[in-house]
Amino acid sequence: MAGYNVMTGQARVARTAAFLVLVMVAGTADLAAQSDEEFDKMFPFIGNWDAEIENPNGQDRGNCGGRPGDYGEKLVNCSLPADQLPLNARAEAWLKYMDHRQSPTLAECAEISNPTMFGNGVYISASPGRVEMTHPQAAERTIWMNGGGPRPRPGELFQHGFSVGRFDGDDLVVETTHFTFDPDGMDDHLHMASSVRKKVAERYHLIEDNVMRLIITLEDPTFLTRPFTYAFLFAKKPGGPAPSWRSCDPDLGRREVEFAYPGNKYPDGK
């Protein structure tokens, strides 16, 4: 009887091991198939995409809605069509309050915000389960695909938010939430803020092999009366982003704003 029990235990172990091997083989095959499909969908988006804003005949990045700066100058070159931005009364009050000297991007060396960063183009690379986007003069961020990757805790916030992605047909769709409050969060020329309720949706759609449309939907119930949608066109360029040297000293940035910019909305303080 003891021998029978021993043999039964050994057989059970063998059957379990065989089952595990079968599951591992099947799981590996499924993973390979998933990786192949993921690669096929992602590959056309990989590369250096330029919004061509700086070209003489390039795309108009955005307007500032005719709004003046701190010394009455007409603001130009906003990163979105500010004349169409559906600002509520709280947002209008913010614009009356805000000034250049408290702009974190001008005076404190802060990186420009999401979605302001999109007007400069993007370099896209990818690995299984995630996409890496490098925005010139701005930030590098990770987009976690198809429900993978970490998840922020409730109340955990980031300047550029937390991004998750998926494919909708052949379009790459990215949704970003968990933003910090940002005084330049909608646009760093207009100095329009965004709140922790901000949500940014990006839809990357290939028109041709080397032409891509990015459709952006910006939501922020704290400052907007409704979601706002606008778009950029990108052209794929050879190589990667142009090499550059980026350095910023907050003390110098503040002094430059204080002494070189003629407008001062609050002369009793800095």
C-alpha positions as CSV (number, residue, x, y, z in Angstrom):
1,M,0.0,0.0,0.0
2,A,2.8,2.4,0.9
3,G,4.4,1.7,-2.5
4,Y,1.1,2.4,-4.2
5,N,0.9,5.8,-2.5
6,V,4.4,6.7,-3.4
7,M,3.8,5.8,-7.1
8,T,0.6,7.8,-7.1
9,G,2.4,10.8,-5.7
10,Q,5.1,10.5,-8.3
11,A,2.6,10.2,-11.0
12,R,0.7,13.2,-9.8
13,V,4.0,15.2,-9.8
14,A,4.7,14.0,-13.3
15,R,1.3,15.0,-14.6
16,T,1.5,18.4,-12.9
17,A,4.9,19.0,-14.4
18,A,3.6,18.0,-17.9
19,F,0.6,20.3,-17.5
20,L,2.8,23.2,-16.5
21,V,5.1,22.7,-19.4
22,L,2.1,22.6,-21.7
23,V,0.7,25.9,-20.2
24,M,4.2,27.5,-20.5
25,V,4.5,26.5,-24.2
26,A,0.9,27.7,-24.9
27,G,1.6,30.9,-23.0
28,T,4.8,31.5,-24.9
29,A,3.0,31.0,-28.2
30,D,0.2,33.4,-27.2
31,L,2.8,36.0,-26.0
32,A,4.7,35.7,-29.3
33,A,1.5,36.1,-31.3
34,Q,0.5,39.1,-29.2
35,S,4.0,40.6,-29.6
36,D,3.9,40.2,-33.3
37,E,0.5,41.9,-33.6
38,E,1.6,44.6,-31.3
39,F,4.8,45.2,-33.3
40,D,2.9,45.2,-36.7
41,K,0.5,47.9,-35.4
42,M,3.2,50.0,-33.7
43,F,6.0,49.9,-36.3
44,P,4.5,52.6,-38.7
45,F,4.4,55.1,-35.8
46,I,8.0,54.6,-34.8
47,G,10.3,57.5,-35.8
48,N,10.9,61.2,-35.7
49,W,7.8,63.2,-36.4
50,D,8.1,67.0,-37.0
51,A,5.3,69.5,-36.8
52,E,7.3,71.8,-39.1
53,I,6.3,74.9,-37.1
54,E,9.5,76.7,-37.8
55,N,9.5,76.4,-41.5
56,P,8.7,79.6,-43.4
57,N,5.6,78.0,-44.9
58,G,5.0,75.7,-42.0
59,Q,2.0,74.8,-40.0
60,D,0.4,77.5,-37.8
61,R,0.9,76.1,-34.3
62,G,-1.9,78.2,-32.8
63,N,-3.0,81.8,-32.0
64,C,-3.4,83.6,-28.7
65,G,-6.9,85.0,-29.4
66,G,-5.7,88.6,-29.6
67,R,-5.0,88.6,-25.8
68,P,-2.4,91.1,-24.5
69,G,0.7,90.5,-22.4
70,D,1.6,92.3,-19.2
71,Y,2.6,95.5,-20.9
72,G,-0.1,95.4,-23.5
73,E,1.7,93.6,-26.3
74,K,-0.3,91.3,-28.5
75,L,0.6,87.7,-27.5
76,V,1.5,85.4,-30.5
77,N,2.5,81.8,-31.2
78,C,0.4,80.1,-28.6
79,S,0.4,76.3,-28.9
80,L,-3.3,75.9,-29.5
81,P,-6.1,78.0,-31.2
82,A,-6.8,80.1,-28.1
83,D,-9.5,82.1,-29.8
84,Q,-11.6,79.0,-29.8
85,L,-10.7,77.8,-26.3
86,P,-14.0,77.4,-24.3
87,L,-12.8,79.2,-21.1
88,N,-15.3,79.6,-18.3
89,A,-15.5,82.5,-15.8
90,R,-12.9,81.0,-13.5
91,A,-10.4,80.8,-16.4
92,E,-11.0,84.4,-17.4
93,A,-10.4,85.4,-13.8
94,W,-7.2,83.4,-13.8
95,L,-5.9,85.2,-16.9
96,K,-6.6,88.5,-15.2
97,Y,-4.6,87.3,-12.2
98,M,-1.7,85.5,-13.9
99,D,1.5,87.3,-15.0
100,H,4.9,86.5,-16.6
101,R,6.8,86.7,-13.4
102,Q,5.0,83.7,-11.9
103,S,5.2,81.6,-15.0
104,P,7.1,78.4,-14.0
105,T,8.3,77.9,-17.6
106,L,9.7,81.4,-18.0
107,A,11.0,82.0,-14.5
108,E,11.6,78.6,-12.9
109,C,12.9,76.4,-15.7
110,A,9.9,74.1,-15.5
111,E,9.3,71.9,-18.6
112,I,6.4,72.9,-20.8
113,S,3.2,71.1,-20.2
114,N,1.1,68.5,-21.8
115,P,-0.5,69.4,-24.2
116,T,1.7,72.4,-25.0
117,M,4.5,70.0,-25.9
118,F,2.8,68.6,-28.9
119,G,3.4,71.6,-31.0
120,N,7.1,70.8,-31.2
121,G,6.8,67.3,-32.7
122,V,7.6,63.9,-31.1
123,Y,10.1,61.1,-31.4
124,I,8.3,57.7,-30.9
125,S,10.0,54.5,-29.9
126,A,8.5,51.3,-28.4
127,S,9.0,48.1,-26.5
128,P,6.6,45.3,-25.7
129,G,3.9,46.8,-23.5
130,R,5.0,50.4,-23.7
131,V,5.6,53.3,-25.9
132,E,8.3,56.0,-25.3
133,M,7.7,59.5,-26.5
134,T,10.4,62.2,-26.5
135,H,9.1,65.7,-27.0
136,P,11.8,68.2,-28.1
137,Q,12.4,71.0,-25.5
138,A,10.0,69.3,-23.2
139,A,9.8,65.8,-21.7
140,E,10.2,62.1,-22.1
141,R,7.2,60.1,-21.1
142,T,6.1,56.4,-21.1
143,I,2.7,55.3,-22.4
144,W,1.7,51.9,-20.9
145,M,-0.1,49.8,-23.4
146,N,-3.2,47.6,-23.1
147,G,-3.6,47.8,-19.4
148,G,0.0,46.8,-18.6
149,G,2.5,48.7,-16.4
150,P,2.0,50.3,-13.0
151,R,-1.0,52.3,-11.8
152,P,-0.8,55.5,-9.8
153,R,-2.4,55.6,-6.4
154,P,-5.4,57.8,-5.9
155,G,-4.1,61.3,-5.4
156,E,-0.7,60.6,-6.9
157,L,0.0,63.3,-9.4
158,F,2.6,64.1,-12.1
159,Q,3.4,67.3,-14.1
160,H,3.0,65.5,-17.4
161,G,0.4,63.1,-16.1
162,F,0.1,59.3,-16.3
163,S,-0.5,57.9,-19.8
164,V,-2.1,54.6,-20.9
165,G,-2.5,53.6,-24.6
166,R,-4.3,51.2,-26.8
167,F,-5.1,50.7,-30.5
168,D,-8.5,51.6,-31.9
169,G,-8.3,49.9,-35.3
170,D,-5.0,51.2,-36.7
171,D,-5.0,54.4,-34.7
172,L,-2.9,54.8,-31.6
173,V,-4.9,56.2,-28.8
174,V,-3.4,57.6,-25.6
175,E,-5.2,58.9,-22.5
176,T,-3.4,60.9,-19.8
177,T,-4.7,61.8,-16.3
178,H,-3.3,62.4,-12.8
179,F,-1.9,65.8,-13.6
180,T,-0.6,68.3,-11.0
181,F,-2.0,71.8,-11.0
182,D,0.1,73.8,-13.6
183,P,0.0,77.6,-14.0
184,D,1.0,77.2,-17.6
185,G,-0.8,73.9,-18.0
186,M,-2.9,74.7,-21.1
187,D,-0.5,77.0,-22.8
188,D,2.8,78.7,-21.8
189,H,2.4,81.8,-24.0
190,L,-1.1,82.5,-22.9
191,H,-0.2,81.4,-19.3
192,M,-3.5,79.5,-19.0
193,A,-3.5,77.1,-16.1
194,S,-4.8,73.5,-15.9
195,S,-6.1,71.7,-12.9
196,V,-5.7,68.2,-11.4
197,R,-9.0,67.4,-13.3
198,K,-7.3,67.8,-16.6
199,K,-7.5,64.9,-19.1
200,V,-5.7,64.8,-22.4
201,A,-6.7,62.3,-25.2
202,E,-4.4,61.8,-28.2
203,R,-5.3,60.0,-31.3
204,Y,-2.5,59.3,-33.8
205,H,-3.8,58.6,-37.2
206,L,-1.6,57.8,-40.2
207,I,-2.8,59.6,-43.4
208,E,0.2,58.3,-45.4
209,D,3.4,56.5,-44.5
210,N,5.1,59.8,-43.7
211,V,2.2,61.9,-42.7
212,M,0.4,61.6,-39.4
213,R,-2.5,63.6,-37.8
214,L,-2.6,64.0,-34.1
215,I,-6.0,64.8,-32.8
216,I,-6.0,66.2,-29.2
217,T,-9.0,66.5,-26.9
218,L,-8.4,68.6,-23.8
219,E,-10.8,68.3,-20.9
220,D,-10.6,70.3,-17.7
221,P,-14.0,71.1,-16.0
222,T,-12.2,73.5,-13.6
223,F,-11.4,75.9,-16.4
224,L,-13.3,74.8,-19.6
225,T,-17.0,74.8,-20.3
226,R,-16.6,71.7,-22.5
227,P,-13.9,69.4,-24.0
228,F,-11.9,71.1,-26.7
229,T,-10.5,69.3,-29.7
230,Y,-7.8,70.5,-32.2
231,A,-5.2,68.8,-34.3
232,F,-1.6,68.9,-35.7
233,L,-0.1,67.4,-38.8
234,F,3.3,65.7,-38.5
235,A,5.8,64.7,-41.2
236,K,8.2,61.8,-40.6
237,K,11.8,62.9,-40.9
238,P,15.0,60.7,-41.2
239,G,17.0,60.1,-38.1
240,G,16.2,61.3,-34.6
241,P,15.6,64.6,-33.0
242,A,18.1,67.3,-33.8
243,P,20.9,67.3,-31.2
244,S,20.7,70.2,-28.8
245,W,22.2,71.5,-25.5
246,R,19.6,72.4,-23.0
247,S,20.4,74.1,-19.7
248,C,18.5,76.5,-17.4
249,D,19.2,78.3,-14.2
250,P,16.1,79.4,-12.3
251,D,17.9,82.4,-10.7
252,L,18.9,83.6,-14.2
253,G,15.5,82.9,-15.6
254,R,13.8,84.9,-12.9
255,R,16.2,87.9,-13.3
256,E,15.7,87.8,-17.1
257,V,12.0,88.1,-16.6
258,E,12.3,90.8,-14.0
259,F,14.9,93.0,-15.8
260,A,14.4,92.2,-19.5
261,Y,10.6,92.0,-19.8
262,P,9.0,95.5,-19.5
263,G,5.6,94.4,-18.2
264,N,5.1,94.2,-14.4
265,K,1.5,93.6,-13.4
266,Y,2.3,93.7,-9.6
267,P,5.0,96.4,-9.1
268,D,4.9,96.0,-5.3
269,G,6.3,92.5,-5.4
270,K,8.3,90.0,-7.5
